[in-house]
Amino acid sequence: MKSTDLTSTAALGIAFVLMFALRDRHSPGLVSTNGAASLAATDAARAWRFVEALWRLDVPSSHVYRYYDGLLYTIGLLHASGRFRIILPPR
């Protein structure tokens, strides 16, 4: 067996484990991004479901993607609340 065969087999094994470990994971980052993006939608009823899912979302606390999901969650809430602003330094 070649070393490249071992490397590809190990990578496939890791991908397989991650696929099954994360397949039932409900991504707070995805929910947050969808909630913020739905503010630009033309179908208000459909958009409101995404915004409501964002508001009902718990603060991300997973050890897998806590910081990434937390960042998207915070930015999504800022957008949905109308509080996302750019603060420029004084001139």
N, CA, C and O of each residue as an XYZ file, in Angstrom:
364
protein
N       0.846     -1.177      0.000
C       0.000      0.000      0.000
C       0.891      1.240      0.000
O       1.843      1.325      0.775
N       0.585      2.180     -0.854
C       1.377      3.402     -0.965
C       0.972      4.384      0.129
O      -0.115      4.296      0.700
N       1.882      5.327      0.406
C       1.577      6.339      1.423
C       0.426      7.238      0.977
O      -0.342      7.716      1.812
N       0.297      7.473     -0.333
C      -0.818      8.292     -0.808
C      -2.148      7.582     -0.589
O      -3.167      8.229     -0.346
N      -2.142      6.263     -0.673
C      -3.358      5.497     -0.396
C      -3.762      5.648      1.057
O      -4.943      5.798      1.370
N      -2.771      5.607      1.949
C      -3.051      5.765      3.379
C      -3.580      7.162      3.680
O      -4.500      7.330      4.480
N      -2.990      8.158      3.033
C      -3.420      9.543      3.255
C      -4.857      9.745      2.787
O      -5.664     10.342      3.500
N      -5.177      9.256      1.603
C      -6.534      9.434      1.100
C      -7.530      8.621      1.912
O      -8.667      9.055      2.100
N      -7.122      7.437      2.403
C      -7.998      6.632      3.245
C      -8.253      7.330      4.572
O      -9.381      7.322      5.067
N      -7.230      7.928      5.152
C      -7.399      8.653      6.414
C      -8.291      9.871      6.224
O      -9.147     10.151      7.063
N      -8.096     10.597      5.126
C      -8.923     11.773      4.860
C     -10.379     11.368      4.660
O     -11.285     12.052      5.136
N     -10.604     10.270      3.963
C     -11.956      9.781      3.751
C     -12.591      9.371      5.079
O     -13.773      9.621      5.310
N     -11.806      8.744      5.944
C     -12.316      8.343      7.257
C     -12.697      9.544      8.110
O     -13.731      9.531      8.777
N     -11.874     10.571      8.089
C     -12.170     11.785      8.854
C     -13.413     12.463      8.295
O     -14.269     12.904      9.061
N     -13.528     12.554      6.969
C     -14.702     13.168      6.350
C     -15.964     12.386      6.694
O     -17.019     12.978      6.925
N     -15.861     11.066      6.730
C     -17.001     10.217      7.063
C     -17.453     10.458      8.504
O     -18.649     10.574      8.772
N     -16.506     10.532      9.419
C     -16.839     10.774     10.825
C     -17.468     12.148     10.988
O     -18.482     12.285     11.672
N     -16.885     13.163     10.375
C     -17.438     14.517     10.479
C     -18.822     14.615      9.866
O     -19.688     15.315     10.390
N     -19.038     13.914      8.754
C     -20.336     13.962      8.096
C     -21.426     13.435      9.038
O     -22.501     14.025      9.133
N     -21.153     12.343      9.723
C     -22.163     11.779     10.611
C     -22.237     12.507     11.942
O     -23.292     12.524     12.576
N     -21.135     13.109     12.377
C     -21.157     13.848     13.635
C     -21.916     15.158     13.491
O     -22.546     15.613     14.446
N     -21.865     15.769     12.314
C     -22.457     17.084     12.123
C     -23.753     17.070     11.319
O     -24.346     18.128     11.107
N     -24.204     15.920     10.873
C     -25.367     15.906      9.986
C     -26.642     16.348     10.675
O     -27.532     16.898     10.027
N     -26.752     16.118     11.983
C     -27.948     16.516     12.708
C     -27.783     17.873     13.375
O     -28.646     18.299     14.142
N     -26.687     18.550     13.087
C     -26.396     19.833     13.707
C     -27.206     20.929     13.030
O     -27.205     21.046     11.804
N     -27.878     21.710     13.814
C     -28.646     22.848     13.318
C     -27.750     24.070     13.438
O     -27.510     24.547     14.547
N     -27.257     24.579     12.333
C     -26.253     25.627     12.349
C     -26.842     26.986     12.718
O     -27.626     27.538     11.947
N     -26.483     27.539     13.881
C     -26.942     28.878     14.244
C     -26.430     29.945     13.272
O     -27.107     30.946     13.036
N     -25.251     29.736     12.715
C     -24.709     30.692     11.757
C     -25.556     30.770     10.504
O     -25.780     31.856      9.970
N     -26.030     29.620     10.029
C     -26.876     29.593      8.839
C     -28.230     30.239      9.123
O     -28.734     31.003      8.300
N     -28.815     29.943     10.264
C     -30.094     30.545     10.638
C     -29.946     32.061     10.746
O     -30.818     32.806     10.297
N     -28.852     32.516     11.337
C     -28.612     33.953     11.500
C     -28.437     34.648     10.165
O     -28.991     35.723      9.937
N     -27.663     34.032      9.281
C     -27.430     34.615      7.971
C     -28.729     34.668      7.162
O     -29.005     35.661      6.489
N     -29.518     33.605      7.230
C     -30.799     33.592      6.519
C     -31.743     34.654      7.077
O     -32.472     35.297      6.323
N     -31.729     34.837      8.385
C     -32.585     35.853      8.993
C     -32.221     37.255      8.537
O     -33.101     38.060      8.231
N     -30.930     37.548      8.490
C     -30.485     38.869      8.052
C     -30.728     39.063      6.556
O     -31.154     40.138      6.135
N     -30.465     38.044      5.757
C     -30.639     38.152      4.307
C     -32.111     38.263      3.927
O     -32.448     38.877      2.915
N     -32.984     37.675      4.730
C     -34.410     37.707      4.384
C     -35.009     39.101      4.504
O     -36.117     39.340      4.025
N     -34.295     40.020      5.134
C     -34.787     41.393      5.234
C     -34.888     42.057      3.866
O     -35.610     43.042      3.704
N     -34.175     41.529      2.890
C     -34.210     42.074      1.535
C     -35.214     41.337      0.647
O     -35.338     41.657     -0.535
N     -35.929     40.363      1.195
C     -36.860     39.561      0.403
C     -38.114     40.353      0.049
O     -38.504     41.275      0.765
N     -38.730     39.986     -1.047
C     -39.957     40.651     -1.469
C     -41.205     39.964     -0.906
O     -42.263     40.588     -0.823
N     -41.097     38.702     -0.523
C     -42.213     37.961      0.067
C     -42.149     38.132      1.588
O     -41.387     37.440      2.263
N     -42.941     39.043      2.113
C     -42.865     39.396      3.538
C     -43.215     38.232      4.461
O     -42.604     38.077      5.518
N     -44.186     37.418      4.076
C     -44.582     36.292      4.927
C     -43.449     35.279      5.051
O     -43.176     34.778      6.141
N     -42.795     34.982      3.940
C     -41.681     34.034      3.971
C     -40.489     34.644      4.706
O     -39.820     33.952      5.473
N     -40.218     35.909      4.486
C     -39.094     36.578      5.142
C     -39.281     36.593      6.655
O     -38.326     36.387      7.403
N     -40.500     36.833      7.102
C     -40.746     36.923      8.536
C     -40.442     35.606      9.242
O     -40.007     35.616     10.394
N     -40.662     34.477      8.578
C     -40.355     33.181      9.199
C     -38.859     33.058      9.491
O     -38.467     32.511     10.522
N     -38.028     33.568      8.583
C     -36.576     33.512      8.799
C     -36.149     34.469      9.911
O     -35.295     34.129     10.729
N     -36.734     35.654      9.943
C     -36.410     36.619     11.004
C     -36.869     36.076     12.352
O     -36.156     36.207     13.347
N     -38.040     35.474     12.393
C     -38.545     34.903     13.638
C     -37.652     33.763     14.127
O     -37.416     33.628     15.327
N     -37.156     32.942     13.196
C     -36.232     31.865     13.573
C     -34.954     32.448     14.170
O     -34.387     31.875     15.101
N     -34.502     33.572     13.646
C     -33.323     34.241     14.200
C     -33.593     34.738     15.617
O     -32.763     34.546     16.506
N     -34.731     35.368     15.837
C     -35.043     35.900     17.166
C     -35.219     34.795     18.199
O     -34.919     34.999     19.375
N     -35.699     33.629     17.779
C     -35.924     32.512     18.719
C     -34.677     31.675     18.958
O     -34.682     30.781     19.805
N     -33.637     31.951     18.238
C     -32.408     31.163     18.308
C     -31.690     31.390     19.634
O     -31.591     32.521     20.109
N     -31.189     30.306     20.226
C     -30.371     30.422     21.438
C     -28.982     30.932     21.066
O     -28.533     30.769     19.931
N     -28.320     31.540     22.018
C     -26.951     32.003     21.791
C     -26.070     30.784     21.513
O     -26.114     29.817     22.274
N     -25.273     30.804     20.446
C     -24.429     29.651     20.122
C     -23.463     29.321     21.251
O     -22.767     30.198     21.761
N     -23.428     28.050     21.635
C     -22.541     27.628     22.722
C     -21.816     26.330     22.395
O     -21.156     25.759     23.263
N     -21.927     25.858     21.168
C     -21.279     24.619     20.755
C     -19.763     24.793     20.778
O     -19.252     25.888     20.547
N     -19.062     23.721     21.054
C     -17.599     23.781     21.037
C     -17.047     23.586     19.631
O     -15.844     23.732     19.412
N     -17.912     23.259     18.681
C     -17.458     22.995     17.321
C     -17.212     24.296     16.568
O     -16.108     24.538     16.080
N     -18.257     25.147     16.473
C     -18.150     26.388     15.711
C     -18.655     27.568     16.529
O     -19.287     28.471     15.981
N     -18.391     27.575     17.807
C     -18.956     28.587     18.702
C     -18.614     30.008     18.268
O     -19.496     30.867     18.245
N     -17.383     30.273     17.930
C     -16.978     31.645     17.610
C     -17.520     32.083     16.252
O     -17.997     33.209     16.114
N     -17.453     31.219     15.261
C     -17.961     31.559     13.928
C     -19.474     31.746     13.979
O     -19.991     32.748     13.484
N     -20.190     30.790     14.573
C     -21.643     30.913     14.692
C     -22.020     32.108     15.554
O     -23.010     32.785     15.276
N     -21.248     32.372     16.590
C     -21.517     33.516     17.460
C     -21.361     34.840     16.731
O     -22.143     35.767     16.944
N     -20.361     34.929     15.879
C     -20.155     36.148     15.090
C     -21.320     36.363     14.131
O     -21.865     37.464     14.050
N     -21.703     35.320     13.407
C     -22.829     35.441     12.482
C     -24.123     35.731     13.223
O     -24.962     36.487     12.734
N     -24.292     35.139     14.395
C     -25.482     35.379     15.224
C     -25.559     36.848     15.647
O     -26.612     37.478     15.545
N     -24.439     37.382     16.119
C     -24.402     38.779     16.570
C     -24.673     39.743     15.411
O     -25.464     40.675     15.552
N     -24.027     39.523     14.282
C     -24.235     40.395     13.128
C     -25.665     40.270     12.610
O     -26.270     41.270     12.224
N     -26.212     39.053     12.597
C     -27.592     38.859     12.172
C     -28.572     39.603     13.055
O     -29.515     40.218     12.558
N     -28.356     39.551     14.376
C     -29.221     40.288     15.303
C     -29.099     41.792     15.107
O     -30.096     42.513     15.153
N     -27.881     42.262     14.890
C     -27.694     43.693     14.648
C     -28.429     44.142     13.388
O     -29.064     45.197     13.382
N     -28.347     43.352     12.331
C     -29.060     43.690     11.091
C     -30.560     43.674     11.302
O     -31.255     44.609     10.905
N     -31.066     42.613     11.926
C     -32.518     42.464     12.094
C     -33.095     43.523     13.025
O     -34.250     43.920     12.874
N     -32.304     43.979     13.980
C     -32.799     44.985     14.916
C     -32.650     46.407     14.377
O     -33.191     47.349     14.957
N     -31.925     46.567     13.277
C     -31.701     47.895     12.727
C     -30.585     48.644     13.428
O     -30.452     49.854     13.250
N     -29.788     47.958     14.215
C     -28.711     48.595     14.983
C     -27.327     48.419     14.370
O     -26.333     48.832     14.967
N     -27.246     47.818     13.200
C     -25.946     47.625     12.557
C     -25.532     48.938     11.920
O     -26.154     49.393     10.960
N     -24.492     49.540     12.448
C     -24.023     50.838     11.942
C     -22.501     50.838     11.855
O     -21.817     50.126     12.590
N     -22.006     51.630     10.966
C     -20.569     51.844     10.864
C     -20.256     53.132     11.583
O     -20.797     54.189     11.259
N     -19.390     53.036     12.550
C     -19.010     54.216     13.335
C     -17.642     54.662     12.838
O     -16.642     53.965     13.011
N     -17.620     55.817     12.228
C     -16.375     56.360     11.702
C     -15.652     57.175     12.778
O     -16.292     57.759     13.653
N     -14.339     57.211     12.713
C     -13.596     58.026     13.668
C     -13.834     59.508     13.394
O     -14.110     59.884     12.254
N     -13.735     60.345     14.405
C     -13.902     61.780     14.173
C     -12.794     62.311     13.277
O     -11.663     61.825     13.309
N     -13.132     63.309     12.483
C     -12.135     63.907     11.578
C     -11.451     65.045     12.235
O     -10.581     65.674     11.633
